[in-house]
């Protein structure tokens, strides 16, 4: 993802800056998706694994990236608190 675009993107709800999802975070998220344990903020079950994503710098919300395009719709966000095995910053 273009660094200039990443620098201006933020969560549409909290206005918190975002960063690219790390490999460990992506792996944990996709494992939970495979188990059917992930829902969007709107309550829809996430059925497709993510190839890449963005996460707020506070680690609370994930937004998917589809074909290089960030999907920054509030209802499409994925809250990380529902993910038991999600890596958390210390």
JOBEL-V65127 format. One record per pair of residues at least 6 apart in sequence whose C-alpha atoms are under 7 Angstrom apart, sorted by the first residue. I is the first residue (numbers start at 1). J is the second residue. D is the distance in Angstrom with one decimal. If there is no record, write none. Layout:
{{I;J;D} {I;J;D}}
This chain:
{{1;68;6.8} {6;19;6.9} {9;17;6.4} {9;18;6.4} {10;16;5.3} {10;17;4.2} {10;18;5.4} {11;17;6.3} {11;18;6.8} {11;56;6.6} {12;72;6.7} {12;74;6.3} {13;74;6.5} {16;56;6.0} {16;57;6.8} {17;56;5.7} {17;57;5.9} {18;54;6.0} {18;55;5.3} {18;56;4.1} {18;57;5.3} {19;54;5.5} {19;55;5.6} {19;56;6.3} {19;57;6.3} {20;53;6.0} {20;54;4.5} {20;55;6.3} {21;52;6.7} {21;53;5.3} {21;54;5.1} {21;55;5.7} {25;86;6.4} {25;87;6.0} {28;85;6.5} {28;86;5.6} {29;86;6.9} {30;49;5.3} {30;50;6.6} {32;38;6.2} {33;46;6.3} {33;47;6.3} {33;49;6.4} {38;45;5.9} {38;46;5.5} {39;45;4.3} {39;46;5.3} {39;78;6.5} {40;46;6.6} {40;75;6.6} {40;76;5.5} {40;77;5.5} {40;78;4.6} {40;79;7.0} {41;75;5.3} {41;76;6.3} {41;77;5.5} {41;78;5.7} {41;79;6.4} {42;75;4.9} {42;76;6.9} {50;64;6.5} {52;64;6.4} {52;65;5.6} {53;62;6.7} {53;63;5.6} {53;64;4.3} {53;65;5.0} {54;62;5.6} {54;63;5.1} {54;64;6.3} {55;61;5.6} {55;62;4.3} {55;63;6.3} {56;62;6.6} {60;79;5.8} {60;80;5.3} {60;81;7.0} {61;77;6.1} {61;78;5.4} {61;79;4.6} {61;80;5.8} {62;77;5.6} {62;78;4.9} {62;79;6.4} {63;71;6.1} {63;72;6.1} {63;76;6.9} {63;77;5.1} {63;78;6.4} {64;70;6.2} {64;71;5.7} {65;71;5.8}}
